[in-house]
Amino acid sequence: MIEPHAPAPPGPPRTRGEAGRSQARLPVRPTTGRFLVLAGVFVCAACGLVYELELVALASYLIGDSVTQASVVLSVMVFAMGIGSLAAKRLRCRAAAGFGAVEAALALVGGCSAMALYAVFAWTGDWGGVWSGGPRCLLVGFSLAIGLLIGAEVPLLMELIQRIRRQDAGGAVADLFAADYVGALVGGLAFPFLLLPQLGQLTGALLTGAVNSVAGGALVLGLFRRDLSRRGRRLLLIANLAVLGVLAAAAVLVDDFERAARQAVYGGQVRVALRTGVQEVVLTGPGHPVALFLDGRPRPAGRDGSRYREALVRPAMSGGPHARVLVLGGGDGLATREVLRLPGVERVEVVDPDAALVRLARRDPALSALNGHAFADPRVQVRTDDVFRRLRQTHRTYDVVIADLPDPTLTASTKLYSQEFYGLARRTLAPGGRLVVHTGPVTSRPRVLWTVEATLRAAGLDPVPYRVAGRAPGFARGPGGSAETSGASRDWGFVLAARDRPALTLDPHGPRPRTLTQQSLRADARAAARTRVRGLKPSTLVHPRYPD
């Protein structure tokens, strides 16, 4: 290894880039300079991974189907990194200036990406199909831009670290990648455990951009400033100050921006908006009517809400014993209210993973009035636990199990619509017990209903599907743009299942339903049968089969 101050051995003439590599004029000793470059690699790698995770998280929340969004964002970004590395070869002769410009651009694009995506979604809401619509193109565009800039970092940093101290290429690559991977680890852990819960997606991205700009600018202007002309130093300083100014202004306005965006997304007055450890919970409308959104998807309200909950609860509570009831999900208390309206109920156990939603259902005056203060009833026991884990651990049996769970097409929910999950639910059913499952809209997604039916059958249960139409003119628009939230399909699918074929009926001795009749329920079953999709396989934990 040849130190910078040692005379170079004779050899062939060197190119301009090779000559420049051995002529770094540093204000510090080479050892210190090399450490500072590796520290810059560490910080930039952490910021780069935060940008990637932020795009995946925001796309999953706004569009849904987190597996697809993660695959699209990461594959596009990795492809762009390769293109960026090739393109950066032209900047190697001006590595310091190139790296400074790349970091300033990356800080601006990455820091503002979350706010830009959320703004486009909030004020257009048209995510269209898989590849149609401006917002989805914007997501791909940000992935490409960030990937190109991240890819350009590596060859420029390799050039800078070689200019400080000549060493074999393998050793330089090992040092560079070690700092890069450790930085990526820190960024990957900081995003879910620090930035997202403490600052949120928008402020977290803006802060990451600011750190990126400071780190890149300080490395070039502090360590390699002699490689830049006076004009180059001035331009780079102005560019970084402008980037920091934009990010700071956005951070100051981020609360007002979020309020305006929520108003555009949810309509009406947003009264409560909180990000729990499980989901985003939004309550709109002072007093009545109250609209509840979970991760941007509206819970059925008004007359449609009554029809949905009666269709979910009443058939399962009829045709057999119903003294012991298990409600899976339903942290808003609305399904529990419908259960408690029926005579003969002795115990209701509600299992929901979101303690904050349960707390809101207990304490918020409007929501607790809407659910009839169901959680204050002495017959009701609420457990905040993972639904799957609770089913595995419980040794109790129930007459009725009501699965009031999120849509099965959401990646986070597919395990709750799997053959393994239904096998656990079957184990908790008492003799003559029934299980009812909500499957989402039928008209626009009949395969989901019949995949649930096939999965229940594979778990040893005899299922009876039915479909109930809504009566309201449409739903409020929410993130995801799914048919259920866009008003394109105003119906819900359900499957009632038991060990032996259950009767789809309404208890004539219970309170009269407000929206359902025995005749309409039979018609609902016939309507569902007309949508049958044959030949579907059951969904399992390792092979989920619910289409987006």
Secondary structure, DSSP 8 states (H G I E B T S, - for coil): ---TTS-----S---HHHHHHT----SS-HHHHHHHHHHHHHHHHHHHHHHHHHHHHHHHHHH--HHHHHHHHHHHHHHHHHHHHHHGGGGGGGHHHHHHHHHHHHHHHHHHHHHHHHHHHHHH----SSS-SHHHHHHHHHHHHHHHHHHHHHHHHHHHHHHHS---HHHHHHHHHHHHHHHHHHHHHHIIIIIHHHHHHHHHHHHHHHHHHHHHHHIIIIISGGGS-HHHHHHHHHHHHHHHHHHHHHHHHHHHHHHHHHHHHH-S-EEEEEE-SS-EEEEESSSSS-EEEETTEE---HHHHHHHHHHHHHHHHSSS--SEEEEEE-TTSHHHHHHHTSTT--EEEEEES-HHHHHHHHH-HHHHHHTTTGGGSTTEEEEES-HHHHHHH----EEEEEEE---TTSGGGGGGGSHHHHHHHHHHEEEEEEEEEEEE-SSS-HHHHHHHHHHHHHTT-EEEEEEEE--SS-----TT--HHHHTS--EEEEEEEESS-------TTS---SS--HHHHHHHHHHHHTT---S-----SSS-----
